[in-house]
Amino acid sequence: MSSTTRHRLSLAGVLRLGRPSDIWFKPALSAVAAVAPPNLALLALGRLDLAMYTMAGSLCALYGHNRPYAARARALARVVLGMVGGLAVALLAASLTTDAVVLVTVGALMAAVQKAVCDATRIGPPGNVVLTFISSASLFAPQSLGQVPAHAGLALAAGAWAWLVGMAPGLLRPHGPERRATAQALDAAAAYAATGGTAEGHARARAASVTAVHAAWQSLLAAGARPDRTRRTLERLLIRAEVALAAPADTDPERLRAWARDLRGAGPVSGIGSPHDPTGELLGVDTELALPRRPLRHRLAPLAPIAVRTATGCALAGYASLALGVGRPYWALVTAASLYQANVTLTWSRGVQRVVGNLVGVLVFAAVTPLAQLHPAALVLLCLAFNFGAEALISRNYWLGSVCVTPMALLITEFARSQDPGRLITERIADTLVGALVGFVAAVAVTNRRAGDRIEHALTTVERARERADRLLAEPHPQPRALTTAGRDLTAALADLRATADAASGEWWQRALPTERVVLAEQSGHRTLAATARHRGLAPLDHDTGRTTEDVRP
């Protein structure tokens, strides 16, 4: 057997359109609500040249839509501060030097930091791309040192408005994110239960359901330490999803799907699912809320290879663009930064999507430029329309969203002054191709050699979590809270193992992955999870009783 793994770069399915997300309209409407008031106010004042700075704050409204509102408030505040901080650094650099090589270097280093921090904090879509777009573009904006505070202040004010826009839906649907996460877990558990635990491919469905259940528990934990009646009901429904994982043959998938549909509706959740908790402990959620989180520096350490890739790829893409005569090569830098995913294979797919989306988007910009130049109001309205389109379409496929992002980004450059459309189009095409090519070469060259080490660590974590649960199961009368916490730790470890294995499997020139060990660890871990569920009375002791989730023992 070869000591390394190699992967083919396929085009199959890269451009295929998927289903829109459950909440595709929320980030789309939030983007419009956050961008429109500042831009219209600047239009009325005749100062659209300042719109780039308010856009920096307004685009923060794109973040945090899957988080419970208590957690969203904190996440959005951090995004706003990160956005304004990155903008301030970029403007400061632009005011101190006009050397394009220095500015590209600064932009590449900032892109690496933004990528690492966004991945470590798991901020979610759109990740580091928007932050890098704003900071990179600002590096090449004419700036004086005295203007920096006022321009950063505009971004901060628009960011405060974006924070309010992001939090506003909580007034009408305060548990919306938790309900959606629980519904997704129920649907995933139903998909696994429908296989009966025996159909071909059920292992992948089981891994997906474990990940969805784990994500739903994390959503409930992030909601804070004040559980109310609604959250208790959601916790009980997640117990039902765990029942399906423990005993899929004894689960009614349609009942799980019906609960999921009810959660996605507008009605109360009090009448959904079982009125009581079979464990009497609600899985120790309150205990887990008191557990400390890992420090950020510990979460950043495994991301060093991705940060190095990002810095190297962005810098080389920017230098190559400068060599081709592009005066403001920020788009090449942003293109390279947007490529980097968990592994080289996924980076390749994102590169293809980015190139296709940008090239089509340039054609769209060429078509709408005459309309945009008719009046500043038309320019603002077109930007709002592309803002909505980008967020509405990007969940179908990244390239489709890029078709709207590209003309929007080009139109933003028109806010400060009218520019030659032909030159803009030519430079954007050149930057896209250079950024994608150089960025991908950097991804191949900077191999993530820690991927194998991370699998070993994940395997060790699963083994330790399983052994702890097995020791508790061997006790005559294990404490319910300790047993449920051990089960949750094992669930999290299994989810992390699957994510780590998937990421490592797409890396090039790695030593052969311990695929058999991963499969065996997953199988033994799931057997232990099933045993903990049965011990707590969540599932039948046999699989031949024909009972469903409504028949679990109290």
C-alpha positions, 0 to 999 in steps of 0.5 A: 500500500502506498504511504501517501494518498492522492486525490483526483480533482473532479468537476462532477457536481461542482456547479450542481444546484442544491436546495435552498436553506430553510432560512434563505430569505432571512439573511437576504432581507437582513442585508437589504434592511441593514444596507438601505437606510445608511445608503439612502441617507448618504444619497440624500446628503449627496455623499455616496462617496462614503458608502464604502465605509457604511457598507462595512458595518452594514454587511455584518448583518449577514452573520449569526442567523443560525445562532440563538438570539442570546448567542447571536447578540454576542457573536454579532457584536464581535463581528462588528468590532472585528470588521471595524478593527480590520477596516481601521488597520487597512485605512491606517496602512493606506494613509501611511503608504501607497506602495502596492507591494506593502499593501498587498503584504498587509492584506495577505496577513490580515486575510490569514488572521481573519480566516483563522479567527473565523474558523476557530470561533465557527462564526459560520457563513459568510466567514472571513470572505466579507471581512477580507473583501472590506479590509482588502478593498480599503487598503487601496482607497485614497486616505489621509491619516486624519480621515481614518477616525471618521470613516471607522466611526461611520462603519461602527454606526452602520454596524450598530444598526446591523446589530439591531437588524440581526436581533429584530426577528427575536421579538417575534420568534424568540426561539426560532434558531433553536427550533430550526436546529432541533427540526434538522436533528429530527429530520436527520434522525428520521432519515437514519431510522428509515434505513432500519440501521441495516440499509447500504449507506446507513453508516453515513446517514448515522454520522450525519444524524449524530452531527445534527443532534450534536449541533442542535444540543450546542444550539440549546446550550448556546441559548444560555442558562435560563431554560424555559418551557419551550427550551425544555420541550426542545430538549425532550424532542432531542431526546427522541432523536437520540432514541432513533440513533440508539434503536432505529428499527424501533423508531417511527420516522414519520413521527419524527418528521411530523415533529420537525414540520411542527417546529418549523411552523409558527405555532407553540411547541408546548404540544409537540412530543412527549409531555415528560422526560424519560430520564428525569434529568433532561440530559444534564444540560444545566450542568453542561452550561457551567463547563468552561470553553476551550481558550481561543488560542487552543482552537487556533493552534490546529488552524496554523496550516490553513492560515499559512496557506491563506497568507501565502496564496493571497500574497502571491496572488496580489503580487502576480496581479501587480506584475500584470499591471493591475493598479488595485489588485485587491480582488485577486487577494480576495479571490485567493482568500475565498478559496480555502476550505477544509482541504485541497479537494474542497478548495478546488471545488470552491475555486471552480465555483468562484471563477464561474460565478465571477465571470458570469457576474462580470457579464451581468455588471456589463449589462446593468452599467448603463442603468447604474450610470443614469442616476445615483438612486439607480446605483443604490437600488441596484446594489440593494437588489444584488445584495438580496440576490446574493444571499438568496442564491448562495445557499443553492451553490456558491457560484450562483451567489457570486453571480450577484456578489461580483456586480455588487462589488463592482458597483460599490466602486462607483459610489466614490467616482464613476470609472471606466466599465471596460477597465473594471471588467478587464481587471476583474477577470484578470484578478479572478483568474490569477487569484484562483490559479495562484491561490490553488497552487499555494493550497497544494504547495502548503500541505496540511501535514497536521491532518493525520495528527488531528485524526490520531487526536480525534481517535484518542478522544473518542476512545477515552470518551467511550471508555468513560461511558463504559465504566459508568455503565459497569457501575451498579447504579451510575448517576444519571447526570454523569451518564448523560454527560458522558454520552454527550461527550461521546457524541461530540467526539464522534462528530468531531472524528467524522469532520476531521476524517472528512477534512483529512481525506481531501488533503493531498500527499498525506500518509495513508489515513487510518480508515479502518480504525476510524470505522471501528471507532465509530462503530464501537462508539455508537454501540456504547451510545446505544447502551447508554440510551437503553440504560437511561430508559430511552430505548427498548432493550430488544429490537424485536418488540415493534415499539416506536418512540412513543413506547419508551419505558418511563 
